[in-house]
Amino acid sequence: MLETVVIVVHLLVALGVVGLVLIQQGKGADTGASFGGGASATVFGSQGSATFLSRVTGILAAVFFITSLGLAFFAKEKAEALSNVGLPDPAALEVQPAKPAADDVPVLEEQKPATQSGDVPQAPEQK
């Protein structure tokens, strides 16, 4: 149950970080705002939105890293539980020798030797 909650929080935080990064302006956009390029029309003022959004992005990034570590811990616990099931170590398993290829070829039980000359065609002799 706890693992499911951590996965849901992890996905929501990841989507939040992506959304906040896409909303924020680049570093070059701040110079226009400092010279009066419409800073009074913004909701947070000229520096308020960058500081607020960058802080929220930092907090969400920290939560993302913490949930990533939590998910890694859960994965490690599951791997240890699977290794304790009682399966033998793969290195300790015996390898069966491969069958020789001659065993796979079908062989007729009894073959009659060609005793009569009529059974075997003769090639004409060249001189």
Backbone atoms as SQL, in Angstrom:
CREATE TABLE atoms (id INTEGER PRIMARY KEY, chain TEXT, resi INTEGER, resn TEXT, atom TEXT, x REAL, y REAL, z REAL);
INSERT INTO atoms VALUES
  (1, 'A', 1, 'MET', 'N', 0.819, -1.189, 0.000),
  (2, 'A', 1, 'MET', 'CA', 0.000, 0.000, 0.000),
  (3, 'A', 1, 'MET', 'C', 0.861, 1.250, 0.000),
  (4, 'A', 2, 'LEU', 'N', 1.898, 1.256, 0.808),
  (5, 'A', 2, 'LEU', 'CA', 2.779, 2.418, 0.886),
  (6, 'A', 2, 'LEU', 'C', 3.517, 2.633, -0.426),
  (7, 'A', 3, 'GLU', 'N', 3.878, 1.540, -1.065),
  (8, 'A', 3, 'GLU', 'CA', 4.575, 1.659, -2.353),
  (9, 'A', 3, 'GLU', 'C', 3.679, 2.309, -3.398),
  (10, 'A', 4, 'THR', 'N', 2.413, 1.992, -3.408),
  (11, 'A', 4, 'THR', 'CA', 1.475, 2.592, -4.353),
  (12, 'A', 4, 'THR', 'C', 1.338, 4.086, -4.106),
  (13, 'A', 5, 'VAL', 'N', 1.280, 4.486, -2.846),
  (14, 'A', 5, 'VAL', 'CA', 1.192, 5.908, -2.509),
  (15, 'A', 5, 'VAL', 'C', 2.448, 6.634, -2.982),
  (16, 'A', 6, 'VAL', 'N', 3.607, 6.046, -2.777),
  (17, 'A', 6, 'VAL', 'CA', 4.861, 6.681, -3.197),
  (18, 'A', 6, 'VAL', 'C', 4.914, 6.798, -4.722),
  (19, 'A', 7, 'ILE', 'N', 4.428, 5.793, -5.432),
  (20, 'A', 7, 'ILE', 'CA', 4.414, 5.857, -6.902),
  (21, 'A', 7, 'ILE', 'C', 3.491, 6.973, -7.379),
  (22, 'A', 8, 'VAL', 'N', 2.323, 7.101, -6.776),
  (23, 'A', 8, 'VAL', 'CA', 1.382, 8.157, -7.177),
  (24, 'A', 8, 'VAL', 'C', 1.978, 9.532, -6.894),
  (25, 'A', 9, 'VAL', 'N', 2.557, 9.715, -5.717),
  (26, 'A', 9, 'VAL', 'CA', 3.194, 10.994, -5.383),
  (27, 'A', 9, 'VAL', 'C', 4.344, 11.281, -6.340),
  (28, 'A', 10, 'HIS', 'N', 5.110, 10.267, -6.663),
  (29, 'A', 10, 'HIS', 'CA', 6.250, 10.418, -7.578),
  (30, 'A', 10, 'HIS', 'C', 5.777, 10.898, -8.948),
  (31, 'A', 11, 'LEU', 'N', 4.724, 10.286, -9.471),
  (32, 'A', 11, 'LEU', 'CA', 4.216, 10.694, -10.782),
  (33, 'A', 11, 'LEU', 'C', 3.635, 12.101, -10.756),
  (34, 'A', 12, 'LEU', 'N', 2.891, 12.448, -9.719),
  (35, 'A', 12, 'LEU', 'CA', 2.329, 13.802, -9.631),
  (36, 'A', 12, 'LEU', 'C', 3.422, 14.858, -9.508),
  (37, 'A', 13, 'VAL', 'N', 4.439, 14.574, -8.717),
  (38, 'A', 13, 'VAL', 'CA', 5.547, 15.518, -8.567),
  (39, 'A', 13, 'VAL', 'C', 6.314, 15.654, -9.882),
  (40, 'A', 14, 'ALA', 'N', 6.501, 14.549, -10.593),
  (41, 'A', 14, 'ALA', 'CA', 7.202, 14.614, -11.881),
  (42, 'A', 14, 'ALA', 'C', 6.435, 15.492, -12.864),
  (43, 'A', 15, 'LEU', 'N', 5.118, 15.312, -12.924),
  (44, 'A', 15, 'LEU', 'CA', 4.311, 16.160, -13.803),
  (45, 'A', 15, 'LEU', 'C', 4.350, 17.625, -13.358),
  (46, 'A', 16, 'GLY', 'N', 4.355, 17.851, -12.051),
  (47, 'A', 16, 'GLY', 'CA', 4.453, 19.226, -11.540),
  (48, 'A', 16, 'GLY', 'C', 5.772, 19.886, -11.901),
  (49, 'A', 17, 'VAL', 'N', 6.866, 19.156, -11.790),
  (50, 'A', 17, 'VAL', 'CA', 8.180, 19.712, -12.143),
  (51, 'A', 17, 'VAL', 'C', 8.226, 20.049, -13.630),
  (52, 'A', 18, 'VAL', 'N', 7.717, 19.152, -14.466),
  (53, 'A', 18, 'VAL', 'CA', 7.712, 19.408, -15.912),
  (54, 'A', 18, 'VAL', 'C', 6.874, 20.643, -16.220),
  (55, 'A', 19, 'GLY', 'N', 5.712, 20.739, -15.613),
  (56, 'A', 19, 'GLY', 'CA', 4.848, 21.900, -15.839),
  (57, 'A', 19, 'GLY', 'C', 5.481, 23.197, -15.385),
  (58, 'A', 20, 'LEU', 'N', 6.090, 23.207, -14.207),
  (59, 'A', 20, 'LEU', 'CA', 6.721, 24.433, -13.708),
  (60, 'A', 20, 'LEU', 'C', 7.921, 24.842, -14.549),
  (61, 'A', 21, 'VAL', 'N', 8.678, 23.888, -15.024),
  (62, 'A', 21, 'VAL', 'CA', 9.830, 24.229, -15.861),
  (63, 'A', 21, 'VAL', 'C', 9.349, 24.836, -17.179),
  (64, 'A', 22, 'LEU', 'N', 8.258, 24.318, -17.710),
  (65, 'A', 22, 'LEU', 'CA', 7.739, 24.872, -18.961),
  (66, 'A', 22, 'LEU', 'C', 7.125, 26.260, -18.774),
  (67, 'A', 23, 'ILE', 'N', 6.587, 26.546, -17.608),
  (68, 'A', 23, 'ILE', 'CA', 5.979, 27.859, -17.350),
  (69, 'A', 23, 'ILE', 'C', 7.046, 28.938, -17.181),
  (70, 'A', 24, 'GLN', 'N', 8.177, 28.597, -16.594),
  (71, 'A', 24, 'GLN', 'CA', 9.182, 29.601, -16.264),
  (72, 'A', 24, 'GLN', 'C', 9.817, 30.191, -17.516),
  (73, 'A', 25, 'GLN', 'N', 10.228, 31.444, -17.381),
  (74, 'A', 25, 'GLN', 'CA', 10.906, 32.124, -18.467),
  (75, 'A', 25, 'GLN', 'C', 12.401, 31.829, -18.392),
  (76, 'A', 26, 'GLY', 'N', 13.069, 31.995, -19.524),
  (77, 'A', 26, 'GLY', 'CA', 14.507, 31.791, -19.552),
  (78, 'A', 26, 'GLY', 'C', 15.238, 32.929, -18.878),
  (79, 'A', 27, 'LYS', 'N', 16.560, 32.791, -18.723),
  (80, 'A', 27, 'LYS', 'CA', 17.370, 33.823, -18.068),
  (81, 'A', 27, 'LYS', 'C', 17.414, 35.107, -18.888),
  (82, 'A', 28, 'GLY', 'N', 17.352, 35.014, -20.190),
  (83, 'A', 28, 'GLY', 'CA', 17.412, 36.196, -21.044),
  (84, 'A', 28, 'GLY', 'C', 16.160, 37.041, -20.980),
  (85, 'A', 29, 'ALA', 'N', 15.044, 36.492, -20.529),
  (86, 'A', 29, 'ALA', 'CA', 13.792, 37.238, -20.466),
  (87, 'A', 29, 'ALA', 'C', 13.766, 38.206, -19.292),
  (88, 'A', 30, 'ASP', 'N', 14.630, 38.035, -18.290),
  (89, 'A', 30, 'ASP', 'CA', 14.634, 38.913, -17.116),
  (90, 'A', 30, 'ASP', 'C', 15.150, 40.304, -17.438),
  (91, 'A', 31, 'THR', 'N', 16.034, 40.442, -18.394),
  (92, 'A', 31, 'THR', 'CA', 16.595, 41.764, -18.696),
  (93, 'A', 31, 'THR', 'C', 15.535, 42.691, -19.266),
  (94, 'A', 32, 'GLY', 'N', 14.624, 42.185, -20.072),
  (95, 'A', 32, 'GLY', 'CA', 13.554, 43.025, -20.597),
  (96, 'A', 32, 'GLY', 'C', 12.607, 43.477, -19.504),
  (97, 'A', 33, 'ALA', 'N', 12.349, 42.639, -18.536),
  (98, 'A', 33, 'ALA', 'CA', 11.450, 42.980, -17.445),
  (99, 'A', 33, 'ALA', 'C', 12.078, 44.017, -16.512),
  (100, 'A', 34, 'SER', 'N', 13.373, 44.015, -16.356),
  (101, 'A', 34, 'SER', 'CA', 14.015, 44.969, -15.448),
  (102, 'A', 34, 'SER', 'C', 14.041, 46.372, -16.019),
  (103, 'A', 35, 'PHE', 'N', 13.906, 46.540, -17.334),
  (104, 'A', 35, 'PHE', 'CA', 13.883, 47.859, -17.947),
  (105, 'A', 35, 'PHE', 'C', 12.469, 48.359, -18.176),
  (106, 'A', 36, 'GLY', 'N', 11.513, 47.776, -17.499),
  (107, 'A', 36, 'GLY', 'CA', 10.140, 48.258, -17.604),
  (108, 'A', 36, 'GLY', 'C', 9.391, 47.664, -18.769),
  (109, 'A', 37, 'GLY', 'N', 9.748, 46.518, -19.191),
  (110, 'A', 37, 'GLY', 'CA', 9.083, 45.882, -20.327),
  (111, 'A', 37, 'GLY', 'C', 7.831, 45.142, -19.910),
  (112, 'A', 38, 'GLY', 'N', 6.900, 45.795, -19.267),
  (113, 'A', 38, 'GLY', 'CA', 5.636, 45.160, -18.914),
  (114, 'A', 38, 'GLY', 'C', 5.676, 44.438, -17.579),
  (115, 'A', 39, 'ALA', 'N', 6.580, 44.815, -16.693),
  (116, 'A', 39, 'ALA', 'CA', 6.683, 44.145, -15.396),
  (117, 'A', 39, 'ALA', 'C', 5.509, 44.473, -14.502),
  (118, 'A', 40, 'SER', 'N', 4.922, 45.630, -14.689),
  (119, 'A', 40, 'SER', 'CA', 3.800, 45.991, -13.825),
  (120, 'A', 40, 'SER', 'C', 2.548, 45.199, -14.168),
  (121, 'A', 41, 'ALA', 'N', 2.497, 44.615, -15.371),
  (122, 'A', 41, 'ALA', 'CA', 1.315, 43.865, -15.776),
  (123, 'A', 41, 'ALA', 'C', 1.369, 42.415, -15.315),
  (124, 'A', 42, 'THR', 'N', 2.496, 41.965, -14.781),
  (125, 'A', 42, 'THR', 'CA', 2.592, 40.572, -14.348),
  (126, 'A', 42, 'THR', 'C', 1.916, 40.397, -12.998),
  (127, 'A', 43, 'VAL', 'N', 1.559, 39.186, -12.667),
  (128, 'A', 43, 'VAL', 'CA', 0.863, 38.898, -11.418),
  (129, 'A', 43, 'VAL', 'C', 1.800, 39.043, -10.225),
  (130, 'A', 44, 'PHE', 'N', 3.034, 38.569, -10.352),
  (131, 'A', 44, 'PHE', 'CA', 3.960, 38.541, -9.219),
  (132, 'A', 44, 'PHE', 'C', 4.953, 39.698, -9.237),
  (133, 'A', 45, 'GLY', 'N', 4.893, 40.607, -10.174),
  (134, 'A', 45, 'GLY', 'CA', 5.875, 41.680, -10.286),
  (135, 'A', 45, 'GLY', 'C', 7.037, 41.236, -11.160),
  (136, 'A', 46, 'SER', 'N', 8.106, 42.049, -11.232),
  (137, 'A', 46, 'SER', 'CA', 9.199, 41.729, -12.149),
  (138, 'A', 46, 'SER', 'C', 10.063, 40.575, -11.657),
  (139, 'A', 47, 'GLN', 'N', 10.315, 40.467, -10.362),
  (140, 'A', 47, 'GLN', 'CA', 11.147, 39.387, -9.839),
  (141, 'A', 47, 'GLN', 'C', 10.359, 38.354, -9.044),
  (142, 'A', 48, 'GLY', 'N', 9.135, 38.661, -8.682),
  (143, 'A', 48, 'GLY', 'CA', 8.358, 37.787, -7.816),
  (144, 'A', 48, 'GLY', 'C', 8.046, 36.442, -8.440),
  (145, 'A', 49, 'SER', 'N', 7.686, 36.401, -9.717),
  (146, 'A', 49, 'SER', 'CA', 7.296, 35.136, -10.314),
  (147, 'A', 49, 'SER', 'C', 8.483, 34.207, -10.476),
  (148, 'A', 50, 'ALA', 'N', 9.623, 34.735, -10.849),
  (149, 'A', 50, 'ALA', 'CA', 10.802, 33.881, -11.022),
  (150, 'A', 50, 'ALA', 'C', 11.213, 33.274, -9.689),
  (151, 'A', 51, 'THR', 'N', 11.186, 34.057, -8.636),
  (152, 'A', 51, 'THR', 'CA', 11.592, 33.545, -7.334),
  (153, 'A', 51, 'THR', 'C', 10.580, 32.520, -6.822),
  (154, 'A', 52, 'PHE', 'N', 9.299, 32.833, -6.948),
  (155, 'A', 52, 'PHE', 'CA', 8.266, 31.915, -6.472),
  (156, 'A', 52, 'PHE', 'C', 8.307, 30.597, -7.251),
  (157, 'A', 53, 'LEU', 'N', 8.326, 30.679, -8.574),
  (158, 'A', 53, 'LEU', 'CA', 8.328, 29.466, -9.387),
  (159, 'A', 53, 'LEU', 'C', 9.606, 28.659, -9.204),
  (160, 'A', 54, 'SER', 'N', 10.727, 29.329, -9.066),
  (161, 'A', 54, 'SER', 'CA', 11.980, 28.589, -8.882),
  (162, 'A', 54, 'SER', 'C', 12.026, 27.904, -7.518),
  (163, 'A', 55, 'ARG', 'N', 11.441, 28.538, -6.502),
  (164, 'A', 55, 'ARG', 'CA', 11.397, 27.887, -5.186),
  (165, 'A', 55, 'ARG', 'C', 10.485, 26.659, -5.205),
  (166, 'A', 56, 'VAL', 'N', 9.319, 26.795, -5.822),
  (167, 'A', 56, 'VAL', 'CA', 8.403, 25.663, -5.900),
  (168, 'A', 56, 'VAL', 'C', 9.021, 24.541, -6.720),
  (169, 'A', 57, 'THR', 'N', 9.730, 24.902, -7.793),
  (170, 'A', 57, 'THR', 'CA', 10.403, 23.888, -8.607),
  (171, 'A', 57, 'THR', 'C', 11.479, 23.173, -7.791),
  (172, 'A', 58, 'GLY', 'N', 12.223, 23.910, -7.005),
  (173, 'A', 58, 'GLY', 'CA', 13.247, 23.293, -6.155),
  (174, 'A', 58, 'GLY', 'C', 12.659, 22.355, -5.116),
  (175, 'A', 59, 'ILE', 'N', 11.544, 22.766, -4.526),
  (176, 'A', 59, 'ILE', 'CA', 10.888, 21.913, -3.526),
  (177, 'A', 59, 'ILE', 'C', 10.367, 20.634, -4.179),
  (178, 'A', 60, 'LEU', 'N', 9.715, 20.793, -5.336),
  (179, 'A', 60, 'LEU', 'CA', 9.208, 19.606, -6.024),
  (180, 'A', 60, 'LEU', 'C', 10.347, 18.698, -6.481),
  (181, 'A', 61, 'ALA', 'N', 11.469, 19.282, -6.890),
  (182, 'A', 61, 'ALA', 'CA', 12.616, 18.458, -7.289),
  (183, 'A', 61, 'ALA', 'C', 13.152, 17.666, -6.095),
  (184, 'A', 62, 'ALA', 'N', 13.193, 18.295, -4.918),
  (185, 'A', 62, 'ALA', 'CA', 13.648, 17.582, -3.719),
  (186, 'A', 62, 'ALA', 'C', 12.703, 16.433, -3.369),
  (187, 'A', 63, 'VAL', 'N', 11.386, 16.674, -3.477),
  (188, 'A', 63, 'VAL', 'CA', 10.410, 15.612, -3.213),
  (189, 'A', 63, 'VAL', 'C', 10.559, 14.488, -4.243),
  (190, 'A', 64, 'PHE', 'N', 10.839, 14.869, -5.501),
  (191, 'A', 64, 'PHE', 'CA', 11.039, 13.870, -6.556),
  (192, 'A', 64, 'PHE', 'C', 12.233, 12.971, -6.232),
  (193, 'A', 65, 'PHE', 'N', 13.334, 13.564, -5.781),
  (194, 'A', 65, 'PHE', 'CA', 14.517, 12.762, -5.424),
  (195, 'A', 65, 'PHE', 'C', 14.231, 11.860, -4.223),
  (196, 'A', 66, 'ILE', 'N', 13.489, 12.356, -3.256),
  (197, 'A', 66, 'ILE', 'CA', 13.181, 11.540, -2.076),
  (198, 'A', 66, 'ILE', 'C', 12.290, 10.352, -2.468),
  (199, 'A', 67, 'THR', 'N', 11.287, 10.598, -3.321),
  (200, 'A', 67, 'THR', 'CA', 10.431, 9.486, -3.749),
  (201, 'A', 67, 'THR', 'C', 11.202, 8.515, -4.637),
  (202, 'A', 68, 'SER', 'N', 12.172, 9.019, -5.395),
  (203, 'A', 68, 'SER', 'CA', 13.008, 8.113, -6.197),
  (204, 'A', 68, 'SER', 'C', 13.814, 7.188, -5.295),
  (205, 'A', 69, 'LEU', 'N', 14.370, 7.728, -4.237),
  (206, 'A', 69, 'LEU', 'CA', 15.109, 6.889, -3.285),
  (207, 'A', 69, 'LEU', 'C', 14.184, 5.885, -2.599),
  (208, 'A', 70, 'GLY', 'N', 12.968, 6.314, -2.283),
  (209, 'A', 70, 'GLY', 'CA', 12.000, 5.396, -1.679),
  (210, 'A', 70, 'GLY', 'C', 11.641, 4.252, -2.613),
  (211, 'A', 71, 'LEU', 'N', 11.439, 4.565, -3.888),
  (212, 'A', 71, 'LEU', 'CA', 11.135, 3.513, -4.852),
  (213, 'A', 71, 'LEU', 'C', 12.317, 2.571, -5.053),
  (214, 'A', 72, 'ALA', 'N', 13.528, 3.104, -5.000),
  (215, 'A', 72, 'ALA', 'CA', 14.710, 2.238, -5.095),
  (216, 'A', 72, 'ALA', 'C', 14.789, 1.301, -3.894),
  (217, 'A', 73, 'PHE', 'N', 14.430, 1.807, -2.721),
  (218, 'A', 73, 'PHE', 'CA', 14.418, 0.962, -1.517),
  (219, 'A', 73, 'PHE', 'C', 13.392, -0.162, -1.659),
  (220, 'A', 74, 'PHE', 'N', 12.194, 0.162, -2.148),
  (221, 'A', 74, 'PHE', 'CA', 11.163, -0.863, -2.332),
  (222, 'A', 74, 'PHE', 'C', 11.610, -1.908, -3.355),
  (223, 'A', 75, 'ALA', 'N', 12.273, -1.474, -4.424),
  (224, 'A', 75, 'ALA', 'CA', 12.752, -2.415, -5.444),
  (225, 'A', 75, 'ALA', 'C', 13.816, -3.342, -4.867),
  (226, 'A', 76, 'LYS', 'N', 14.689, -2.792, -4.016),
  (227, 'A', 76, 'LYS', 'CA', 15.723, -3.626, -3.385),
  (228, 'A', 76, 'LYS', 'C', 15.089, -4.664, -2.458),
  (229, 'A', 77, 'GLU', 'N', 14.082, -4.275, -1.716),
  (230, 'A', 77, 'GLU', 'CA', 13.400, -5.206, -0.816),
  (231, 'A', 77, 'GLU', 'C', 12.714, -6.326, -1.606),
  (232, 'A', 78, 'LYS', 'N', 12.104, -5.979, -2.734),
  (233, 'A', 78, 'LYS', 'CA', 11.461, -7.009, -3.552),
  (234, 'A', 78, 'LYS', 'C', 12.489, -7.969, -4.136),
  (235, 'A', 79, 'ALA', 'N', 13.631, -7.459, -4.547),
  (236, 'A', 79, 'ALA', 'CA', 14.674, -8.318, -5.114),
  (237, 'A', 79, 'ALA', 'C', 15.220, -9.275, -4.059),
  (238, 'A', 80, 'GLU', 'N', 15.392, -8.786, -2.839),
  (239, 'A', 80, 'GLU', 'CA', 15.872, -9.658, -1.770),
  (240, 'A', 80, 'GLU', 'C', 14.827, -10.720, -1.424),
  (241, 'A', 81, 'ALA', 'N', 13.555, -10.342, -1.467),
  (242, 'A', 81, 'ALA', 'CA', 12.496, -11.310, -1.157),
  (243, 'A', 81, 'ALA', 'C', 12.448, -12.405, -2.224),
  (244, 'A', 82, 'LEU', 'N', 12.671, -12.045, -3.472),
  (245, 'A', 82, 'LEU', 'CA', 12.676, -13.048, -4.534),
  (246, 'A', 82, 'LEU', 'C', 13.897, -13.956, -4.453),
  (247, 'A', 83, 'SER', 'N', 15.011, -13.428, -3.982),
  (248, 'A', 83, 'SER', 'CA', 16.207, -14.262, -3.888),
  (249, 'A', 83, 'SER', 'C', 16.110, -15.246, -2.722),
  (250, 'A', 84, 'ASN', 'N', 15.263, -14.964, -1.754),
  (251, 'A', 84, 'ASN', 'CA', 15.107, -15.852, -0.596),
  (252, 'A', 84, 'ASN', 'C', 14.008, -16.884, -0.789),
  (253, 'A', 85, 'VAL', 'N', 13.468, -17.019, -1.977),
  (254, 'A', 85, 'VAL', 'CA', 12.381, -17.963, -2.231),
  (255, 'A', 85, 'VAL', 'C', 12.870, -19.396, -2.143),
  (256, 'A', 86, 'GLY', 'N', 14.128, -19.628, -2.407),
  (257, 'A', 86, 'GLY', 'CA', 14.657, -20.983, -2.340),
  (258, 'A', 86, 'GLY', 'C', 15.112, -21.494, -3.684),
  (259, 'A', 87, 'LEU', 'N', 15.184, -20.656, -4.656),
  (260, 'A', 87, 'LEU', 'CA', 15.681, -21.082, -5.953),
  (261, 'A', 87, 'LEU', 'C', 17.192, -21.258, -5.887),
  (262, 'A', 88, 'PRO', 'N', 17.724, -22.235, -6.568),
  (263, 'A', 88, 'PRO', 'CA', 19.171, -22.439, -6.515),
  (264, 'A', 88, 'PRO', 'C', 19.908, -21.343, -7.269),
  (265, 'A', 89, 'ASP', 'N', 21.141, -21.171, -6.894),
  (266, 'A', 89, 'ASP', 'CA', 21.996, -20.187, -7.552),
  (267, 'A', 89, 'ASP', 'C', 22.248, -20.637, -8.989),
  (268, 'A', 90, 'PRO', 'N', 22.097, -19.767, -9.975),
  (269, 'A', 90, 'PRO', 'CA', 22.300, -20.194, -11.367),
  (270, 'A', 90, 'PRO', 'C', 23.700, -20.730, -11.637),
  (271, 'A', 91, 'ALA', 'N', 24.697, -20.277, -10.905),
  (272, 'A', 91, 'ALA', 'CA', 26.059, -20.766, -11.126),
  (273, 'A', 91, 'ALA', 'C', 26.216, -22.200, -10.620),
  (274, 'A', 92, 'ALA', 'N', 25.374, -22.600, -9.686),
  (275, 'A', 92, 'ALA', 'CA', 25.499, -23.937, -9.118),
  (276, 'A', 92, 'ALA', 'C', 24.713, -24.992, -9.903),
  (277, 'A', 93, 'LEU', 'N', 23.926, -24.585, -10.852),
  (278, 'A', 93, 'LEU', 'CA', 23.149, -25.551, -11.628),
  (279, 'A', 93, 'LEU', 'C', 24.061, -26.369, -12.521),
  (280, 'A', 94, 'GLU', 'N', 23.731, -27.625, -12.644),
  (281, 'A', 94, 'GLU', 'CA', 24.514, -28.496, -13.521),
  (282, 'A', 94, 'GLU', 'C', 24.089, -28.276, -14.959),
  (283, 'A', 95, 'VAL', 'N', 25.061, -28.247, -15.831),
  (284, 'A', 95, 'VAL', 'CA', 24.783, -28.093, -17.249),
  (285, 'A', 95, 'VAL', 'C', 24.806, -29.469, -17.883),
  (286, 'A', 96, 'GLN', 'N', 23.728, -29.828, -18.540),
  (287, 'A', 96, 'GLN', 'CA', 23.655, -31.121, -19.201),
  (288, 'A', 96, 'GLN', 'C', 24.514, -31.087, -20.463),
  (289, 'A', 97, 'PRO', 'N', 25.325, -32.130, -20.671),
  (290, 'A', 97, 'PRO', 'CA', 26.136, -32.139, -21.893),
  (291, 'A', 97, 'PRO', 'C', 25.239, -32.277, -23.116),
  (292, 'A', 98, 'ALA', 'N', 25.631, -31.587, -24.165),
  (293, 'A', 98, 'ALA', 'CA', 24.843, -31.634, -25.398),
  (294, 'A', 98, 'ALA', 'C', 25.003, -32.994, -26.058),
  (295, 'A', 99, 'LYS', 'N', 23.938, -33.455, -26.710),
  (296, 'A', 99, 'LYS', 'CA', 24.002, -34.726, -27.416),
  (297, 'A', 99, 'LYS', 'C', 24.867, -34.559, -28.657),
  (298, 'A', 100, 'PRO', 'N', 25.628, -35.576, -28.999),
  (299, 'A', 100, 'PRO', 'CA', 26.386, -35.464, -30.246),
  (300, 'A', 100, 'PRO', 'C', 25.440, -35.442, -31.446),
  (301, 'A', 101, 'ALA', 'N', 25.876, -34.823, -32.507),
  (302, 'A', 101, 'ALA', 'CA', 25.030, -34.680, -33.685),
  (303, 'A', 101, 'ALA', 'C', 24.729, -36.023, -34.339),
  (304, 'A', 102, 'ALA', 'N', 25.589, -37.022, -34.152),
  (305, 'A', 102, 'ALA', 'CA', 25.366, -38.332, -34.774),
  (306, 'A', 102, 'ALA', 'C', 24.141, -39.024, -34.188),
  (307, 'A', 103, 'ASP', 'N', 23.759, -38.702, -32.965),
  (308, 'A', 103, 'ASP', 'CA', 22.590, -39.327, -32.365),
  (309, 'A', 103, 'ASP', 'C', 21.291, -38.809, -32.977),
  (310, 'A', 104, 'ASP', 'N', 21.329, -37.642, -33.582),
  (311, 'A', 104, 'ASP', 'CA', 20.121, -37.058, -34.154),
  (312, 'A', 104, 'ASP', 'C', 19.823, -37.554, -35.563),
  (313, 'A', 105, 'VAL', 'N', 20.800, -38.170, -36.218),
  (314, 'A', 105, 'VAL', 'CA', 20.632, -38.592, -37.602),
  (315, 'A', 105, 'VAL', 'C', 19.916, -39.935, -37.638),
  (316, 'A', 106, 'PRO', 'N', 18.842, -40.064, -38.406),
  (317, 'A', 106, 'PRO', 'CA', 18.165, -41.364, -38.482),
  (318, 'A', 106, 'PRO', 'C', 19.005, -42.352, -39.296),
  (319, 'A', 107, 'VAL', 'N', 19.057, -43.567, -38.825),
  (320, 'A', 107, 'VAL', 'CA', 19.833, -44.623, -39.488),
  (321, 'A', 107, 'VAL', 'C', 18.875, -45.767, -39.802),
  (322, 'A', 108, 'LEU', 'N', 19.002, -46.328, -41.010),
  (323, 'A', 108, 'LEU', 'CA', 18.192, -47.487, -41.360),
  (324, 'A', 108, 'LEU', 'C', 18.677, -48.691, -40.568),
  (325, 'A', 109, 'GLU', 'N', 17.755, -49.499, -40.141),
  (326, 'A', 109, 'GLU', 'CA', 18.121, -50.638, -39.304),
  (327, 'A', 109, 'GLU', 'C', 18.993, -51.640, -40.057),
  (328, 'A', 110, 'GLU', 'N', 18.551, -52.037, -41.204),
  (329, 'A', 110, 'GLU', 'CA', 19.325, -53.017, -41.961),
  (330, 'A', 110, 'GLU', 'C', 19.475, -52.529, -43.387),
  (331, 'A', 111, 'GLN', 'N', 20.702, -52.445, -43.821),
  (332, 'A', 111, 'GLN', 'CA', 20.955, -52.098, -45.207),
  (333, 'A', 111, 'GLN', 'C', 21.550, -53.306, -45.905),
  (334, 'A', 112, 'LYS', 'N', 21.035, -53.594, -47.069),
  (335, 'A', 112, 'LYS', 'CA', 21.565, -54.718, -47.839),
  (336, 'A', 112, 'LYS', 'C', 22.716, -54.211, -48.695),
  (337, 'A', 113, 'PRO', 'N', 23.808, -54.899, -48.660),
  (338, 'A', 113, 'PRO', 'CA', 24.906, -54.469, -49.533),
  (339, 'A', 113, 'PRO', 'C', 24.548, -54.742, -50.999),
  (340, 'A', 114, 'ALA', 'N', 25.089, -53.920, -51.855),
  (341, 'A', 114, 'ALA', 'CA', 24.836, -54.075, -53.297),
  (342, 'A', 114, 'ALA', 'C', 25.689, -55.227, -53.817),
  (343, 'A', 115, 'THR', 'N', 25.092, -56.419, -53.886),
  (344, 'A', 115, 'THR', 'CA', 25.830, -57.602, -54.333),
  (345, 'A', 115, 'THR', 'C', 25.671, -57.835, -55.823),
  (346, 'A', 116, 'GLN', 'N', 24.575, -57.465, -56.351),
  (347, 'A', 116, 'GLN', 'CA', 24.364, -57.697, -57.769),
  (348, 'A', 116, 'GLN', 'C', 24.830, -56.478, -58.552),
  (349, 'A', 117, 'SER', 'N', 25.377, -56.723, -59.702),
  (350, 'A', 117, 'SER', 'CA', 25.867, -55.621, -60.513),
  (351, 'A', 117, 'SER', 'C', 24.718, -54.839, -61.134),
  (352, 'A', 118, 'GLY', 'N', 23.535, -55.421, -61.210),
  (353, 'A', 118, 'GLY', 'CA', 22.395, -54.731, -61.781),
  (354, 'A', 118, 'GLY', 'C', 21.836, -53.667, -60.860),
  (355, 'A', 119, 'ASP', 'N', 22.154, -53.770, -59.604),
  (356, 'A', 119, 'ASP', 'CA', 21.623, -52.789, -58.660),
  (357, 'A', 119, 'ASP', 'C', 22.386, -51.467, -58.741),
  (358, 'A', 120, 'VAL', 'N', 23.658, -51.547, -59.082),
  (359, 'A', 120, 'VAL', 'CA', 24.495, -50.355, -59.093),
  (360, 'A', 120, 'VAL', 'C', 24.736, -49.949, -60.539),
  (361, 'A', 121, 'PRO', 'N', 24.385, -48.744, -60.955),
  (362, 'A', 121, 'PRO', 'CA', 24.663, -48.351, -62.339),
  (363, 'A', 121, 'PRO', 'C', 26.146, -48.154, -62.548),
  (364, 'A', 122, 'GLN', 'N', 26.595, -48.470, -63.690),
  (365, 'A', 122, 'GLN', 'CA', 28.004, -48.363, -64.041),
  (366, 'A', 122, 'GLN', 'C', 28.203, -47.102, -64.900),
  (367, 'A', 123, 'ALA', 'N', 29.245, -46.389, -64.615),
  (368, 'A', 123, 'ALA', 'CA', 29.586, -45.240, -65.439),
  (369, 'A', 123, 'ALA', 'C', 30.417, -45.727, -66.630),
  (370, 'A', 124, 'PRO', 'N', 30.172, -45.195, -67.792),
  (371, 'A', 124, 'PRO', 'CA', 30.978, -45.619, -68.938),
  (372, 'A', 124, 'PRO', 'C', 32.430, -45.211, -68.765),
  (373, 'A', 125, 'GLU', 'N', 33.314, -46.083, -69.128),
  (374, 'A', 125, 'GLU', 'CA', 34.743, -45.799, -68.987),
  (375, 'A', 125, 'GLU', 'C', 35.193, -44.887, -70.113),
  (376, 'A', 126, 'GLN', 'N', 36.004, -43.954, -69.776),
  (377, 'A', 126, 'GLN', 'CA', 36.540, -43.043, -70.800),
  (378, 'A', 126, 'GLN', 'C', 37.983, -43.411, -71.056),
  (379, 'A', 127, 'LYS', 'N', 38.313, -43.365, -72.333),
  (380, 'A', 127, 'LYS', 'CA', 39.696, -43.705, -72.694),
  (381, 'A', 127, 'LYS', 'C', 40.437, -42.521, -73.211);
